[in-house]
Amino acid sequence: MVIRSALAPALLLLAAALSPAAEPAKPLLRDFMGINFHTFQVGDPTLYAQTCRLARDYHPFPWDVEADTAAAFPFPFSREKMIKGKPVDWTAVYGGWRAAGYTKIDACIMQTDYTRDKFTIKNHPGDLERYGREFAAFFGPSGSHPLVDSMEVENEPEKWTDDAYRELFVAMARGIRAGDPKMKITPCNMTVLKPDNRWEKPLQILAGQEALFDAISMHVYSLKAGWPSFERTYPEAPGIPYLTSVDAMIAYRAEHKELAGKELWITEFGYDAASPQALKSADPKWVSSTELQQAQWLVRSFLLFAARDVQRAYIYFFDDADGKSFHAASGITRKGTPKPAFFAVRHLFAALGDYRFKRVVVQDADAVYVYEFANDVGAVAWTVWSPTSGHPATERKIAGAPGQVLRAEHLATTDEKPAPVKCQVASGNLMLSVDESPTLVFFKPKH
């Protein structure tokens, strides 16, 4: 059977999200793919620079202010002594990431509630505004140490009410704008649907404050179930609020002219993948993804986000200690050693970093997804995969091939070169075996 592109009525929201008329040029994948770091705990940033060029940091507010929010902030150092009795030198941390090749660094200012509840914010909200102003002036693009490109005002502020978070956001964002107008600002993890957990806030609470942010942050996880299993499933699975929540945000932004031009950043997505050894002593109710699933689903998520009007996507997390609970096994490395997911993301980044999403060729939920990417000199590649979990490989014939095949590579999950895939084009149809790991097909240029 020749598979042709089609959109079912159930995908109307997706069709709007993918509409090329409503969005600017897509980012190159090298400007799209990111990873979540945590301060000085990143032992070797050059290792992770093989997978992406955008870094997001969980930057703890309490480390910088300790017990006294009214005192002068000791930038470039933290006030709290976090490294063997010494403060953190943020220029060394972020400067090291820059030296490793990271082109954008996003500082997520978090745990403000810890300071509020343990010590109090002495001059609230003035101290928050001053912190934003001084941090931006010191580390921002126009600052004396231009190492940070954007700041997020909190991460998942579950201990702030909606009204209190709005006050926090407005204060710190005004400070950031005053400190460096070139510093991009995003609010915390947002949704436009009814929040179904305490970790996200409704974007509607910031109505009237649109001038204070440049991008919208979302955390999305393809959860099949919540506590106690926290079981995740494949990203294309029907009936889960994964892609649908992103599409709802895109549609909401399009409907509200005051949000025009606001970028959408997926600042957290990921999958736990513990080792078989760790699972022997894990809570049997907790369900881990396999290492292969983590690799497949991370790369497929990047492709699915790239097809939408999304400007960045950051993997959670860079490393783990082979934990056996929710979020504790989400690293693409384990104790610094690459997992299959590391090699898969590295392959995508190396192969398609200079390409940008161009169009959906086929999107058949029961069979195959084919997305086309192109670079700026006209080279074309297709990403082809089965949008399923646990299904065998199937021979497919896909119409509309843009030329003869130059090479085709199966998604790498080891340090070896990507395995070549046998395929051919006949009468404009691409014929190949398709499974749940994406195949990258590069076509010969037309002369």
VMD Tcl script that draws the C-alpha trace (Angstrom):
set ca {
  {0.00 0.00 0.00}
  {1.27 3.51 -0.83}
  {0.85 5.77 2.18}
  {-0.22 9.33 1.49}
  {-0.50 12.32 3.77}
  {-3.88 12.92 5.42}
  {-5.30 14.76 8.42}
  {-8.28 13.30 10.21}
  {-10.84 15.58 11.85}
  {-9.45 14.65 15.26}
  {-6.21 16.37 14.23}
  {-7.69 19.79 13.45}
  {-5.98 21.35 16.45}
  {-2.70 19.86 15.30}
  {-3.29 21.18 11.81}
  {-3.57 24.68 13.24}
  {-0.41 24.15 15.27}
  {1.49 23.05 12.14}
  {0.13 25.79 9.87}
  {3.11 27.38 8.10}
  {1.23 30.61 7.38}
  {1.00 31.49 11.05}
  {4.65 31.12 12.03}
  {8.13 32.35 11.11}
  {10.94 30.17 9.77}
  {11.65 27.14 11.91}
  {14.87 27.11 13.95}
  {17.74 24.91 12.92}
  {17.81 21.85 15.15}
  {21.13 22.99 16.60}
  {19.30 26.12 17.84}
  {16.34 24.07 19.04}
  {17.76 21.16 21.04}
  {18.66 21.73 24.70}
  {19.33 19.98 27.98}
  {18.72 20.66 31.67}
  {21.81 21.09 33.84}
  {22.25 21.70 37.56}
  {24.94 24.21 38.48}
  {28.44 22.93 39.26}
  {27.23 19.31 39.28}
  {27.88 19.09 35.53}
  {31.28 17.43 35.59}
  {32.08 17.55 31.87}
  {29.93 19.93 29.82}
  {31.89 19.00 26.68}
  {30.38 15.51 26.87}
  {26.83 16.86 26.64}
  {27.81 19.44 24.02}
  {27.89 16.47 21.64}
  {24.08 16.37 21.94}
  {22.93 20.01 21.88}
  {23.94 23.66 22.19}
  {21.28 25.05 24.56}
  {21.71 24.71 28.33}
  {19.11 25.38 31.02}
  {20.26 25.68 34.63}
  {18.29 25.16 37.83}
  {19.74 28.22 39.58}
  {18.81 28.23 43.30}
  {17.80 31.67 44.57}
  {18.65 30.64 48.19}
  {22.29 30.03 47.27}
  {22.67 33.67 46.21}
  {20.78 35.30 49.10}
  {21.15 32.80 51.96}
  {19.34 34.19 55.04}
  {19.33 37.91 54.14}
  {17.54 39.02 50.99}
  {18.20 42.69 51.87}
  {21.99 42.37 51.81}
  {24.10 43.08 48.73}
  {24.27 40.16 46.31}
  {27.91 39.00 45.98}
  {27.91 38.32 42.24}
  {29.70 36.61 40.56}
  {29.64 34.39 43.66}
  {26.85 32.74 45.58}
  {26.59 33.83 49.20}
  {26.05 30.31 50.44}
  {29.19 28.15 50.50}
  {28.14 25.14 48.43}
  {31.46 23.65 47.24}
  {33.61 22.31 50.10}
  {33.13 25.42 52.17}
  {33.48 27.80 49.24}
  {30.86 29.77 47.30}
  {29.89 28.98 43.72}
  {31.61 31.16 41.13}
  {28.87 31.54 38.54}
  {31.31 32.94 35.97}
  {33.26 29.67 36.23}
  {30.09 27.56 35.90}
  {28.49 29.42 33.02}
  {31.83 30.36 31.48}
  {32.71 26.66 31.41}
  {29.51 25.90 29.55}
  {30.24 28.65 27.03}
  {33.75 27.28 26.54}
  {32.24 23.82 25.90}
  {30.24 25.26 23.00}
  {26.88 26.19 24.49}
  {25.44 29.14 22.57}
  {22.48 29.92 24.83}
  {22.25 29.63 28.62}
  {18.91 29.92 30.41}
  {18.98 30.46 34.19}
  {15.84 29.22 35.90}
  {15.70 31.13 39.19}
  {14.04 28.72 41.59}
  {13.26 27.82 45.22}
  {12.23 31.35 46.17}
  {9.64 29.75 48.45}
  {12.43 28.09 50.46}
  {13.89 31.50 51.31}
  {10.45 32.94 51.98}
  {9.43 30.14 54.35}
  {12.74 29.59 56.18}
  {14.11 33.12 56.46}
  {11.50 35.51 54.97}
  {11.93 37.93 52.10}
  {12.62 41.05 54.13}
  {11.46 43.67 51.65}
  {8.85 41.88 49.62}
  {8.60 42.31 46.67}
  {11.40 44.89 46.46}
  {14.18 42.39 47.16}
  {12.92 40.19 44.33}
  {12.97 43.11 41.91}
  {16.49 44.07 43.02}
  {17.70 40.49 42.59}
  {16.36 40.35 39.04}
  {17.91 43.72 38.21}
  {21.36 42.94 39.62}
  {21.54 39.41 38.21}
  {20.56 40.65 34.72}
  {22.95 43.60 34.87}
  {25.84 41.34 35.88}
  {25.25 38.23 33.74}
  {22.97 39.45 30.94}
  {23.89 39.93 27.25}
  {24.66 43.62 27.89}
  {26.29 43.01 31.27}
  {29.86 42.99 32.48}
  {29.89 39.18 32.30}
  {27.57 38.31 29.36}
  {27.05 34.63 30.09}
  {23.27 34.25 30.52}
  {20.80 34.88 27.71}
  {17.48 34.33 29.49}
  {15.98 34.05 32.97}
  {12.95 32.10 34.11}
  {11.06 33.37 37.11}
  {10.70 30.12 39.06}
  {10.41 26.55 37.86}
  {7.38 24.76 39.37}
  {6.27 27.13 42.16}
  {3.75 24.86 43.80}
  {4.01 26.69 47.13}
  {3.01 30.04 45.65}
  {-0.67 30.76 45.14}
  {-1.62 32.15 41.74}
  {-1.89 35.70 43.09}
  {1.37 35.41 45.01}
  {3.17 34.02 41.98}
  {1.90 36.87 39.83}
  {3.32 39.35 42.37}
  {6.64 37.45 42.43}
  {6.81 37.34 38.64}
  {5.99 41.00 38.10}
  {8.57 42.12 40.66}
  {11.46 40.02 39.39}
  {10.62 40.53 35.72}
  {10.55 44.32 36.16}
  {13.95 44.08 37.76}
  {15.29 41.96 34.90}
  {13.97 44.42 32.30}
  {15.65 47.31 34.14}
  {18.91 45.39 34.59}
  {19.29 44.34 30.96}
  {16.51 44.81 28.38}
  {18.26 42.25 26.16}
  {17.79 39.47 28.72}
  {14.88 37.28 27.64}
  {12.31 36.47 30.34}
  {9.97 33.54 30.75}
  {7.51 32.74 33.52}
  {7.39 29.36 35.26}
  {5.87 26.15 33.89}
  {2.61 27.28 32.29}
  {-0.56 25.78 30.84}
  {-3.71 27.17 29.24}
  {-5.72 24.13 30.22}
  {-7.02 23.61 33.74}
  {-3.90 22.77 35.78}
  {-4.06 19.10 36.69}
  {-1.25 19.24 39.23}
  {0.39 21.72 41.57}
  {3.49 22.01 39.42}
  {2.06 24.34 36.76}
  {0.31 27.69 36.67}
  {-2.40 28.94 34.29}
  {-0.99 31.44 31.81}
  {-4.16 33.46 32.24}
  {-2.95 34.77 35.62}
  {-0.39 36.91 33.76}
  {-2.99 38.69 31.65}
  {-1.98 42.32 31.33}
  {1.70 41.59 32.00}
  {2.63 40.38 28.53}
  {5.27 43.12 28.12}
  {7.25 41.45 30.92}
  {7.94 38.14 29.18}
  {9.37 37.06 25.84}
  {8.71 33.33 25.87}
  {6.34 30.83 27.46}
  {7.71 27.83 29.35}
  {6.03 24.41 29.46}
  {6.91 21.11 31.13}
  {5.33 18.15 29.37}
  {5.68 14.45 30.12}
  {4.02 11.62 28.22}
  {2.57 9.99 31.32}
  {0.29 7.01 30.94}
  {-0.45 7.05 34.68}
  {0.40 9.13 37.73}
  {1.29 8.00 41.23}
  {2.41 5.39 42.15}
  {3.59 4.00 38.81}
  {4.37 7.26 37.00}
  {4.41 5.12 33.88}
  {5.38 6.94 30.72}
  {4.39 5.96 27.24}
  {5.34 6.79 23.67}
  {4.93 10.44 22.69}
  {2.33 9.89 19.95}
  {0.04 7.84 22.23}
  {-3.61 8.93 21.99}
  {-5.45 10.15 25.05}
  {-2.53 11.63 26.98}
  {-2.05 15.37 27.65}
  {1.38 15.56 26.04}
  {1.23 16.96 22.54}
  {-2.36 18.09 23.08}
  {-1.30 20.46 25.86}
  {1.36 21.95 23.59}
  {-1.13 22.32 20.74}
  {-3.60 24.00 23.11}
  {-0.93 26.53 24.11}
  {-0.10 27.23 20.46}
  {-3.77 27.72 19.61}
  {-4.32 29.98 22.64}
  {-1.33 32.11 21.70}
  {-2.63 32.47 18.15}
  {-6.04 33.58 19.46}
  {-4.60 36.30 21.74}
  {-2.86 39.08 19.84}
  {-1.16 40.29 23.01}
  {0.86 37.03 22.91}
  {2.01 37.52 19.30}
  {5.73 36.95 18.97}
  {6.09 35.07 22.27}
  {8.25 32.02 21.75}
  {7.21 28.66 23.17}
  {9.88 26.70 25.00}
  {9.41 23.12 26.17}
  {11.75 23.49 29.13}
  {11.25 19.97 30.44}
  {10.44 16.66 28.77}
  {11.99 13.28 29.36}
  {11.81 9.64 30.36}
  {13.09 7.58 33.28}
  {15.23 4.58 32.32}
  {16.76 2.72 35.24}
  {19.17 -0.19 34.93}
  {17.97 -3.77 35.42}
  {20.08 -3.88 38.58}
  {18.33 -0.84 40.06}
  {14.92 -2.23 39.20}
  {15.58 -5.33 41.32}
  {15.20 -3.21 44.46}
  {12.79 -0.56 43.16}
  {9.21 -0.19 44.32}
  {7.37 -2.70 42.11}
  {4.58 -0.16 41.61}
  {6.97 2.23 39.82}
  {7.28 1.61 36.07}
  {10.49 2.59 34.30}
  {10.88 2.94 30.57}
  {13.52 0.76 28.99}
  {16.77 2.31 27.85}
  {15.78 1.77 24.21}
  {12.39 3.41 24.79}
  {14.06 6.40 26.41}
  {16.29 6.80 23.35}
  {13.45 6.37 20.85}
  {10.96 8.57 22.67}
  {13.36 11.45 23.30}
  {14.29 11.66 19.62}
  {10.70 11.26 18.46}
  {9.65 13.99 20.89}
  {12.25 16.35 19.44}
  {10.86 15.66 15.95}
  {7.25 16.15 17.07}
  {8.06 19.43 18.83}
  {10.09 20.65 15.85}
  {7.04 20.17 13.62}
  {5.07 22.55 15.82}
  {5.40 26.27 16.44}
  {7.87 25.58 19.24}
  {11.22 27.35 19.38}
  {13.17 25.28 21.93}
  {12.99 21.91 23.68}
  {15.12 20.88 26.67}
  {15.64 17.28 27.80}
  {15.23 16.47 31.46}
  {17.87 15.41 32.59}
  {21.60 15.42 31.87}
  {22.69 12.72 34.34}
  {21.34 10.39 37.01}
  {22.68 8.10 39.71}
  {20.60 5.11 38.53}
  {17.71 6.09 40.72}
  {14.59 4.02 41.10}
  {11.79 6.55 41.41}
  {10.03 9.27 39.42}
  {12.57 11.56 37.68}
  {15.50 9.79 39.37}
  {16.58 7.87 36.25}
  {15.98 10.51 33.57}
  {19.58 11.28 32.66}
  {20.96 10.60 29.20}
  {24.03 9.52 31.13}
  {24.22 7.38 34.25}
  {26.92 8.44 36.68}
  {28.58 10.18 33.75}
  {28.46 7.15 31.43}
  {26.34 7.52 28.27}
  {23.11 5.56 28.00}
  {21.59 4.60 24.63}
  {19.62 7.87 24.80}
  {22.85 9.85 24.75}
  {23.97 8.24 21.51}
  {20.51 8.63 19.96}
  {20.29 12.34 20.71}
  {23.91 12.82 19.63}
  {23.08 11.15 16.31}
  {20.08 13.41 15.70}
  {22.09 16.52 16.59}
  {25.09 15.58 14.45}
  {23.05 14.48 11.44}
  {20.32 17.14 11.38}
  {21.74 20.02 13.43}
  {22.04 22.16 10.31}
  {18.52 21.27 9.15}
  {15.16 22.74 10.03}
  {11.68 21.22 9.88}
  {10.05 21.78 6.51}
  {6.82 19.77 6.27}
  {4.80 16.74 7.29}
  {5.00 14.19 4.48}
  {2.91 11.47 6.15}
  {1.27 11.33 9.55}
  {-0.63 8.06 9.90}
  {-1.11 7.14 13.55}
  {-1.56 3.46 12.70}
  {1.40 3.13 10.39}
  {4.15 5.65 9.87}
  {5.25 9.24 10.41}
  {7.46 10.95 7.84}
  {8.75 14.47 8.47}
  {10.88 16.41 6.01}
  {13.83 18.56 7.08}
  {15.98 20.78 4.88}
  {19.15 22.78 5.33}
  {19.78 26.26 4.00}
  {21.54 25.08 0.84}
  {18.69 22.87 -0.29}
  {19.65 19.43 1.02}
  {16.61 17.37 2.06}
  {16.23 14.60 4.63}
  {13.27 12.57 5.84}
  {12.81 11.19 9.32}
  {10.73 8.01 9.18}
  {9.38 6.03 12.12}
  {6.52 3.96 13.43}
  {4.50 6.04 15.97}
  {3.85 3.03 18.17}
  {5.30 1.00 21.04}
  {5.99 -2.72 20.97}
  {5.17 -3.25 17.29}
  {7.47 -5.07 14.83}
  {9.19 -3.51 11.86}
  {7.09 -3.25 8.69}
  {7.95 -2.74 5.03}
  {6.58 0.59 3.83}
  {6.16 2.33 0.48}
  {5.96 6.10 0.87}
  {4.93 8.34 -2.00}
  {6.54 11.62 -2.99}
  {10.25 10.97 -2.52}
  {12.14 14.15 -3.50}
  {14.90 12.23 -5.30}
  {17.20 9.23 -5.10}
  {18.60 8.21 -1.73}
  {22.10 9.40 -0.85}
  {22.23 7.45 2.42}
  {19.92 6.22 5.15}
  {20.83 5.73 8.82}
  {19.03 3.89 11.61}
  {18.95 5.75 14.92}
  {22.16 5.08 16.83}
  {21.94 3.73 20.38}
  {25.63 2.83 20.84}
  {28.96 4.54 20.24}
  {29.28 2.77 16.89}
  {28.54 4.48 13.58}
  {24.80 4.56 12.78}
  {23.75 1.40 10.97}
  {22.95 1.90 7.28}
  {19.41 1.15 6.16}
  {18.65 -0.46 2.83}
  {16.08 1.51 0.89}
  {15.34 2.53 -2.65}
  {13.21 4.92 -4.65}
  {11.14 3.60 -7.55}
  {8.54 5.63 -9.44}
  {8.77 8.32 -6.77}
  {8.07 5.90 -3.92}
  {10.52 5.38 -1.07}
  {10.60 1.74 0.04}
  {12.17 0.71 3.34}
  {11.65 -1.19 6.57}
  {10.25 1.05 9.31}
  {10.36 0.46 13.05}
  {10.01 2.51 16.23}
  {13.53 3.96 16.02}
  {13.60 6.79 13.47}
  {15.48 6.25 10.22}
  {17.16 9.33 8.75}
  {17.01 9.30 4.95}
  {19.17 11.81 3.03}
  {18.37 12.45 -0.61}
  {20.75 13.26 -3.43}
  {20.61 16.93 -4.43}
  {18.82 17.81 -7.64}
  {20.95 19.44 -10.31}
}
mol new
graphics top color blue
foreach p $ca { graphics top sphere $p radius 0.5 }
foreach p [lrange $ca 0 end-1] q [lrange $ca 1 end] { graphics top cylinder $p $q radius 0.2 }
display resetview
